[in-house]
């Protein structure tokens, strides 16, 4: 009988510890998702507030100008309408990352006391938003602008080159963290 009571006490202590760790993990997932979402919203807001400068920068980075290290760029200089389409795609992904991420963070926050199954089901928007951010900053910026248009060798390209790597990394780490499975109830 004494052994049974000791085991029961141990089980309760482990259960309390797991609940505390799970709660902290859930709160962190919501807060980190919200912080990356807020960053994406600030970027799209700045882009929209400086629309002409954003267009000029897109045009500059796809113009093949100031490329001395590797003067031949394989991707063609795009016409103005493709630059506008590229801007719409980038801004849309930033908006999805921002608004979807805030909604996803709110869902995670509101489900922090829910069952593991419900919390797992509530991760969808956070994952979609962080995926959009990764696609934008690693896929479009690193893949097309840096690799395709050689943004890395332009004087004005170093900031976006470095920033897109960092922002994509933040979003990817958040996506991985949010995607980590919950302990079952």
Helices and strands as residue ranges (DSSP letters): H 2-49, H 51-61, H 80-95, I 96-100, H 101-110, H 116-121, H 124-134, I 135-148, G 151-153, H 157-179
